[in-house]
Every structure is written in C-alpha cells, then in structure tokens.
Amino acid sequence: MDIDPDIIEPSVDPATQKIGVRHVKAVNAGGTRTKVQVRDFDPVYTDEPDTMGGTNTAPSPLETVLVALVGCDGVIINGVADAMGFDYAGVEFRCESQIDTRGPKGVPGVRPYFESATLEIVVYTDESDKRFEQLKKNVEFRCPVMNLLRAAEVDLTATWERRPKADFKGE
C-alpha cells in the first residue's frame, strides 16, 4: 500500500482498536418536533420548516447534519493543526445542500437524502501554501462526517481558502 507523504502520523496506536460510543435519546410527541438529549447538555430539538409540514421551531434533521459537518471539520482542523504545529487564528464555514424533496416523500428511485452539498472553509493563517495544502489533505482524510457523506455518495464539494491571520474577526 502506498503511503501519501502528506498524511501525518496517527495520534493513536494504529494497531490498537479504540471503540468510541456515542449515545443520544429522544422523544417525539407525534409531530415533526423531536426533543433530543445528548449527555448532560440542555436538550436540542429538530423540526421541519412550515413549508415542509413542520412547526419551524428548530433546525431540520438534515440541517443538523450540516451542523455536524462544519462542527466536525472545526474539531478535526484543530487536531490536525495541533499535530502539525500549524498556526491559525480561526476558521469560517459556509455550507449548503440540495435534496430532491420527493425522496423523503417516498417516490421510488429518488434518494431520501442529500444529492449534493457545498462546503466553503476559510482558514485564517499565515502558514505557507504547502502547509495549508497538507492541513487540508489531512482534515479531509480524517473528518468522520465528511467521509460519511462521501461514503453515502453525496456529491460533496469542499473549497478551501487561506486568508491572513490578522483578518480573522470571529468570536
């Protein structure tokens, strides 16, 4: 097997399997709104827009997939940057997806999930182009949610941009 020289070493022993368990519980009272409990956090909710028969009181389940994508990329960028000694001030994300809404309505032959998605990632750093490309390659290699969407054959286009560290205006 060819090893890509730009892929950094794993941060764990690759020969020792480590299973991570994620657990959520939820309740739905017969509508589109679902209350979800994750660990000891305040509950989170999902719903559907009123245009889709929901009450428009929370993000849709598919919108939460996009939340998971950008959140996961944020975590993985941080971990890869730490492993590489890559200096950055912050990251901004913009994400959009397209779905044929006939799929969740049961139309045969129409997938009930995303057809495509676009993800824009802006990293505020003064690192070189070469180091930026290495960060990008490793994040895309490691990000569980990005790889989950790609394994589901969602046409996912990720564009990366590098801007000067001093331009970051985030929280």
Contacts in CASP RR format, 6 or more apart in sequence:
PFRMAT RR
TARGET T0000
AUTHOR 0000-0000-0000
METHOD contacts of the structure
MODEL  1
MDIDPDIIEPSVDPATQKIGVRHVKAVNAGGTRTKVQVRDFDPVYTDEPD
TMGGTNTAPSPLETVLVALVGCDGVIINGVADAMGFDYAGVEFRCESQID
TRGPKGVPGVRPYFESATLEIVVYTDESDKRFEQLKKNVEFRCPVMNLLR
AAEVDLTATWERRPKADFKGE
4 137 0 8 1.000
6 133 0 8 1.000
6 134 0 8 1.000
6 137 0 8 1.000
6 138 0 8 1.000
7 137 0 8 1.000
7 138 0 8 1.000
7 141 0 8 1.000
8 80 0 8 1.000
8 83 0 8 1.000
8 84 0 8 1.000
8 134 0 8 1.000
8 138 0 8 1.000
9 83 0 8 1.000
11 79 0 8 1.000
11 83 0 8 1.000
12 18 0 8 1.000
23 39 0 8 1.000
24 36 0 8 1.000
24 37 0 8 1.000
24 38 0 8 1.000
25 36 0 8 1.000
25 37 0 8 1.000
26 34 0 8 1.000
26 35 0 8 1.000
26 36 0 8 1.000
26 37 0 8 1.000
27 34 0 8 1.000
27 35 0 8 1.000
28 34 0 8 1.000
28 35 0 8 1.000
31 54 0 8 1.000
31 55 0 8 1.000
32 47 0 8 1.000
32 48 0 8 1.000
32 52 0 8 1.000
32 53 0 8 1.000
32 54 0 8 1.000
32 55 0 8 1.000
33 45 0 8 1.000
33 46 0 8 1.000
33 47 0 8 1.000
33 54 0 8 1.000
33 55 0 8 1.000
33 57 0 8 1.000
33 58 0 8 1.000
34 45 0 8 1.000
34 46 0 8 1.000
34 47 0 8 1.000
34 61 0 8 1.000
35 43 0 8 1.000
35 44 0 8 1.000
35 45 0 8 1.000
36 43 0 8 1.000
36 44 0 8 1.000
36 45 0 8 1.000
36 46 0 8 1.000
37 43 0 8 1.000
38 44 0 8 1.000
44 58 0 8 1.000
44 64 0 8 1.000
45 57 0 8 1.000
45 58 0 8 1.000
46 58 0 8 1.000
46 59 0 8 1.000
46 60 0 8 1.000
46 61 0 8 1.000
46 64 0 8 1.000
47 54 0 8 1.000
47 55 0 8 1.000
47 56 0 8 1.000
47 57 0 8 1.000
47 58 0 8 1.000
47 59 0 8 1.000
47 60 0 8 1.000
48 54 0 8 1.000
48 55 0 8 1.000
48 56 0 8 1.000
48 60 0 8 1.000
49 56 0 8 1.000
49 60 0 8 1.000
50 56 0 8 1.000
52 60 0 8 1.000
52 101 0 8 1.000
59 67 0 8 1.000
62 97 0 8 1.000
62 99 0 8 1.000
62 113 0 8 1.000
62 114 0 8 1.000
65 97 0 8 1.000
65 114 0 8 1.000
65 145 0 8 1.000
65 149 0 8 1.000
66 95 0 8 1.000
66 96 0 8 1.000
66 97 0 8 1.000
66 117 0 8 1.000
68 145 0 8 1.000
69 95 0 8 1.000
69 117 0 8 1.000
69 119 0 8 1.000
69 145 0 8 1.000
69 146 0 8 1.000
69 149 0 8 1.000
70 93 0 8 1.000
70 95 0 8 1.000
70 119 0 8 1.000
71 93 0 8 1.000
71 145 0 8 1.000
72 143 0 8 1.000
72 144 0 8 1.000
72 145 0 8 1.000
72 146 0 8 1.000
73 91 0 8 1.000
73 93 0 8 1.000
73 119 0 8 1.000
73 121 0 8 1.000
73 139 0 8 1.000
73 143 0 8 1.000
73 145 0 8 1.000
73 146 0 8 1.000
74 91 0 8 1.000
74 93 0 8 1.000
76 139 0 8 1.000
76 142 0 8 1.000
76 143 0 8 1.000
77 88 0 8 1.000
77 91 0 8 1.000
77 121 0 8 1.000
77 123 0 8 1.000
77 135 0 8 1.000
77 139 0 8 1.000
80 86 0 8 1.000
80 135 0 8 1.000
80 138 0 8 1.000
80 139 0 8 1.000
80 142 0 8 1.000
81 87 0 8 1.000
81 88 0 8 1.000
81 135 0 8 1.000
83 138 0 8 1.000
84 131 0 8 1.000
84 134 0 8 1.000
84 135 0 8 1.000
84 138 0 8 1.000
86 125 0 8 1.000
86 127 0 8 1.000
86 131 0 8 1.000
86 135 0 8 1.000
87 125 0 8 1.000
87 126 0 8 1.000
87 127 0 8 1.000
87 165 0 8 1.000
88 123 0 8 1.000
88 124 0 8 1.000
88 125 0 8 1.000
88 127 0 8 1.000
88 165 0 8 1.000
89 124 0 8 1.000
89 125 0 8 1.000
89 165 0 8 1.000
89 166 0 8 1.000
89 168 0 8 1.000
90 123 0 8 1.000
90 124 0 8 1.000
90 168 0 8 1.000
90 170 0 8 1.000
91 121 0 8 1.000
91 122 0 8 1.000
91 123 0 8 1.000
91 124 0 8 1.000
92 121 0 8 1.000
92 122 0 8 1.000
92 124 0 8 1.000
92 170 0 8 1.000
93 119 0 8 1.000
93 120 0 8 1.000
93 121 0 8 1.000
93 122 0 8 1.000
94 119 0 8 1.000
94 120 0 8 1.000
95 117 0 8 1.000
95 118 0 8 1.000
95 119 0 8 1.000
95 120 0 8 1.000
96 117 0 8 1.000
96 118 0 8 1.000
97 114 0 8 1.000
97 116 0 8 1.000
97 117 0 8 1.000
97 118 0 8 1.000
97 154 0 8 1.000
98 114 0 8 1.000
98 115 0 8 1.000
98 116 0 8 1.000
98 117 0 8 1.000
99 113 0 8 1.000
99 114 0 8 1.000
99 115 0 8 1.000
100 110 0 8 1.000
100 111 0 8 1.000
100 115 0 8 1.000
102 110 0 8 1.000
103 109 0 8 1.000
103 110 0 8 1.000
103 111 0 8 1.000
103 112 0 8 1.000
104 112 0 8 1.000
106 112 0 8 1.000
113 152 0 8 1.000
113 154 0 8 1.000
114 149 0 8 1.000
114 152 0 8 1.000
114 154 0 8 1.000
115 154 0 8 1.000
115 155 0 8 1.000
116 154 0 8 1.000
116 155 0 8 1.000
116 156 0 8 1.000
116 157 0 8 1.000
117 149 0 8 1.000
117 154 0 8 1.000
117 155 0 8 1.000
117 156 0 8 1.000
117 157 0 8 1.000
118 156 0 8 1.000
118 157 0 8 1.000
118 158 0 8 1.000
118 159 0 8 1.000
119 146 0 8 1.000
119 156 0 8 1.000
119 157 0 8 1.000
119 158 0 8 1.000
119 159 0 8 1.000
120 158 0 8 1.000
120 159 0 8 1.000
120 161 0 8 1.000
121 158 0 8 1.000
121 159 0 8 1.000
121 160 0 8 1.000
121 161 0 8 1.000
122 160 0 8 1.000
122 161 0 8 1.000
122 162 0 8 1.000
122 163 0 8 1.000
123 132 0 8 1.000
123 135 0 8 1.000
123 160 0 8 1.000
123 161 0 8 1.000
123 162 0 8 1.000
123 163 0 8 1.000
124 163 0 8 1.000
124 164 0 8 1.000
124 165 0 8 1.000
124 167 0 8 1.000
124 168 0 8 1.000
125 132 0 8 1.000
125 162 0 8 1.000
125 163 0 8 1.000
125 165 0 8 1.000
126 164 0 8 1.000
126 165 0 8 1.000
127 135 0 8 1.000
127 162 0 8 1.000
129 162 0 8 1.000
132 160 0 8 1.000
132 162 0 8 1.000
136 160 0 8 1.000
139 146 0 8 1.000
140 146 0 8 1.000
140 158 0 8 1.000
146 156 0 8 1.000
146 158 0 8 1.000
149 156 0 8 1.000
150 156 0 8 1.000
END
